[in-house]
């Protein structure tokens, strides 16, 4: 009982929070940003571009939020389909969708998405010979 009370004290909770933060940093060290961007780029048709990318550890692993810009609905749908079928990403969700005018009255589609990146999936693919 004394140990439990000691662990519930503010100082102990702060230390636990710090340990969790450091654990998250260690987990991120296993992450290759180049590998992540390469995995995303391989799923994109030429008409789709990555506009923004953000990472955050969460309770399910490594959450990513990104924005893509596509020249057509078909290109964006093709990318989203590829993303959902990829072994590198799970829990794909569209957060926001919008359109913007481009030169010569062309309209670009902007999509904000979230997903979980499967950290270590590159190494597993390389070891299996994929």
N, C-alpha and C positions, 0 to 999 in steps of 0.2 A: 504493500500500500504506500509506503514512504517513497519508493521509486516512482510509482505512478504519479503521486502528487508533485514530485520533483520534475517529471517530464511535462507536466501541465503548466509549469511556471512560465511566465513570459520569456525569460532568458532561454530556456530550453526550446520553446516554440520558435524563437528567433534563430537559434542554431539549426534546428530542423529545417526551417525555411531556407537558410543559407546552404545547407547540404543539398536540398532539392534543386536549388538554383545551380549549384556547381555540377550536380549530376546531369542537369539539362545541358550545360555547356559541354560536358564530356560527351554526351550523346550527339550533340551537334558536330563535334570533332570528327565523328564517323561520316558525316555528311560531306559529299563533294558537290559544291555549288555548280561546278562545271558539269558534273554528271547529271544533276537535276535539270539544268538548262538544256543540255544535250538531249535528255529524255523528252522534254517538252518539245524541243525543236523538231525532233524526228517524227512527232505526231502531227505536225502542222503542215497543211498544204501551203503552197507558195503564196496564196492569197490571204493568209493569216499571219499576223505578227504579234509577238509578245510585247506588250506596252509597259507592264509593271509586274513586280514580283516581290512578295513579302513572306517571311517564314516566322513561325512561332511554335515552340513546343507546347503540346497540350496533353490532356489525359489519354488520348488515343495515339500518341506518337508525335510526328512532325506535321503540323498543319501548314499548308501553303495557301496563299491568296494571290491571285494573279489576274491581270486584265489582258485580254487579247483584242485585237482590232482585225476585222475581216472585211474583205471587199464584197462578199456575197453571203446570203443565208446558207447556201449549200456548203461553202467552204467552212463556215463556222460550225455547222452541224457535223461535217466530216471530221473536224478536229475533236469536237466533243465526243463523238462516237469512238474515235481512236483512243481518247483519254480514258473513257469508261472501260474499254477492253484491255488497256495496258496493265501489265502486272506491277508497274511502278507506282500506280495511283489507285486510291480507294476513296469512297465517300464523296464522289464528285457532285458538286451542287452549283447551280447558277445563282449568284447573289443579286446581280443587277444587270440590266440590259438597256442599251441606249443606241442612238444613231447620231451621227454628226455629218455635216456637209463637208465634202472635200472639193478639190478643184474640179472645174468643168461639170458642176452639179452632180458629181458622184457622191453616193451616200455610203459611209462606212459604218459597220455594226461594231459596237463595243460591248464586250461581255466581261463582267467580273465574276470569277469563279473561286470556289474553295475546294480543296481536296486534301487528302492525307498522302504524303509521300512515303513510300515503303523504303525506309532506310536500309541499305544493305542488299537491295534487290539486284543492283548491278553486279556485286560480287557473286551472288548466287547464279546469275545468268552466265557470267564468265566461267565459273567452275563447271557448269553443266554443259558448256560448249556452245551456248546460244550466241 
